Amino acid sequence: MAVRVRFPPQAPSYKISSIVTLYVLKGETGRRYVGITNNLSRRLHEHRAKNSKGGQMLGKLFVIICDNLWLSSYNHFKTP
């Protein structure tokens, strides 16, 4: 029995476009904030800025959950 193999192999229908960080903050007021960013240190600095709306609303912030996620974007390849 013959097996047909396509050369070159067909490209996948998706590609990894970026890694982002999902994070949950808890403020001293007890409120929580869920966010997503591609630069966690910059984003935390923005949250902690005294003039930011989020910083005023939450007060002192604590990171309670932080995880990296792969986001993919779909490419549509034409089949030969």
N, C-alpha and C positions, 0 to 999 in steps of 0.2 A: 504494500500500500504506500503510495507516494504522498508526501506531505509538502504542501506548497508554502513557501516562505516568501514574504514580500521583502525585497531589498530596494532601497533602504527601508528599514522598519517605519511604519506609520508614526508620525509625531503624535504625542499626547494632545488631547483637546483642551488642556489647560496649562498654565504656567504659574509658578510662584512669583507673585509680584512684590510682596513685601512681608516683613515681620512687624507686627505691632504688639503693644503691651496693653492688656486689659487690666485695670486697677480699680480698687475700691478704697475710698478714703472714709475715715470716720472722724468727725470733728468733736471738739470738746463739748459741743452742745448736744451731742448724741445723733446728729443728722449724718446721713451717709451720702456719698457721691460716687457714682460709677462713671468711669471715663475710659477712653481708648486713645492711644497716642503712639507715635513712632519715635518719641524722644522723652522718656519718663523723667529724667532729671530736669530738663527744661520745663516740662509741664508742672512738676511739683513746685519748682521755683515760681512759676506764674500763679499757682494756687496760693502759695504762702505770701505773696506780695500783699502788703498792707492795703494797697489801693484796689485790689481785685474784689469784685462782687462776691465771688465764691469764698475768698479768704475772710471777708467780713461776715458772711453768713455762717460759715463753719467754725471759725475761730482756729485754734491750734489743731493741726491735722495729723492723723496717724494713718499709715498705709496698713490695711488689714488683709488685702488680697492683691496679688500681683502675678500675672502669668503672661507668657509670650504666646502669640497666636500667629499662624501662617494664614495670610489672606491670598486667595488665588483669583485671577481674572481669567475668564474664558476666552480662548482664541478659537475661531472657526476655520479649520483648514479645509481646503477643497480636496475632495478625493479624486484621484486620477481616473 
